[in-house]
């Protein structure tokens, strides 16, 4: 696959390779795609952080949420979703 980037992004990757931030250009692009998928909360992509959080939650104490807490959570989710 060939990917053409705008000049400013290509220069950013070249600088990153030169200073050791990236091993090479393909790894920089692959990392960017992984970050994009994780940050847009793609349910098809499980991050190590998500897995660790879920395992911690399973082992932790469980207390039921009050209805008003659930409403607050839902309101935050709806607001975040509407902002996309």
Backbone torsions as a table, in degrees:
resi	resn	phi	psi	omega
1	UNK	NA	137.7	176.2
2	UNK	-111.9	132.1	179.7
3	UNK	-122.2	128.1	175.8
4	UNK	-103.8	127.8	-179.1
5	UNK	-108.9	152.8	171.9
6	UNK	-58.9	152.9	-174.4
7	UNK	-52.7	-44.3	-176.6
8	UNK	-65.7	-33.4	177.8
9	UNK	-74.6	-40.4	177.4
10	UNK	-61.0	-41.4	179.0
11	UNK	-65.6	-38.4	178.0
12	UNK	-61.2	-45.1	179.3
13	UNK	-65.6	-42.3	178.6
14	UNK	-59.8	-42.3	177.6
15	UNK	-64.5	-40.6	179.1
16	UNK	-64.2	-38.1	176.9
17	UNK	-67.6	-44.0	-178.1
18	UNK	-62.7	-37.6	-177.5
19	UNK	-94.0	3.7	175.3
20	UNK	89.9	1.9	177.3
21	UNK	-64.0	-39.0	178.5
22	UNK	-120.0	145.4	177.0
23	UNK	-68.5	-41.2	179.6
24	UNK	-162.9	174.0	-176.8
25	UNK	-63.4	-44.3	179.1
26	UNK	-59.7	-39.5	178.4
27	UNK	-66.9	-33.8	177.7
28	UNK	-63.8	-44.0	-179.9
29	UNK	-67.4	-41.8	179.0
30	UNK	-61.5	-42.1	178.5
31	UNK	-63.5	-40.9	179.3
32	UNK	-62.5	-41.1	179.2
33	UNK	-66.6	-42.8	177.6
34	UNK	-59.8	-47.0	179.7
35	UNK	-60.7	-41.7	178.9
36	UNK	-59.5	-47.4	-177.9
37	UNK	-63.8	-43.3	-179.1
38	UNK	-68.1	-44.3	-175.8
39	UNK	-70.3	-23.6	176.9
40	UNK	-91.2	11.9	175.5
41	UNK	53.9	56.5	176.6
42	UNK	-75.0	115.7	-176.9
43	UNK	-63.2	-15.1	178.3
44	UNK	-83.2	-3.5	-177.7
45	UNK	-120.6	114.7	177.2
46	UNK	-98.5	124.5	178.7
47	UNK	-90.9	157.9	175.7
48	UNK	-59.4	-33.9	179.6
49	UNK	-65.1	-42.6	178.9
50	UNK	-63.6	-44.4	179.7
51	UNK	-60.5	-44.6	179.4
52	UNK	-62.8	-42.3	179.6
53	UNK	-63.0	-43.4	-179.8
54	UNK	-65.2	-42.1	178.4
55	UNK	-63.8	-39.7	177.2
56	UNK	-63.7	-41.0	-179.4
57	UNK	-65.7	-37.2	179.9
58	UNK	-63.8	-40.0	-176.7
59	UNK	-83.2	-12.6	-175.7
60	UNK	-82.4	171.5	177.8
61	UNK	-68.0	144.6	-178.9
62	UNK	-110.7	128.1	173.7
63	UNK	-131.0	135.2	-179.2
64	UNK	-68.3	148.6	176.5
65	UNK	-84.5	144.9	175.0
66	UNK	-75.8	152.6	-179.5
67	UNK	-54.0	-38.3	-179.3
68	UNK	-68.4	-31.7	175.5
69	UNK	-65.8	-41.8	178.0
70	UNK	-63.0	-40.6	178.4
71	UNK	-63.1	-40.1	177.5
72	UNK	-62.5	-44.6	-179.7
73	UNK	-63.1	-45.8	179.4
74	UNK	-62.3	-39.9	179.0
75	UNK	-62.7	-41.8	178.9
76	UNK	-64.9	-43.0	178.6
77	UNK	-62.8	-43.6	179.6
78	UNK	-63.5	-41.6	-179.9
79	UNK	-64.4	-42.0	179.1
80	UNK	-65.9	-39.0	-179.8
81	UNK	-69.5	-37.9	-179.9
82	UNK	-67.3	-27.1	-179.1
83	UNK	-78.2	-6.1	-179.0
84	UNK	-81.2	NA	NA
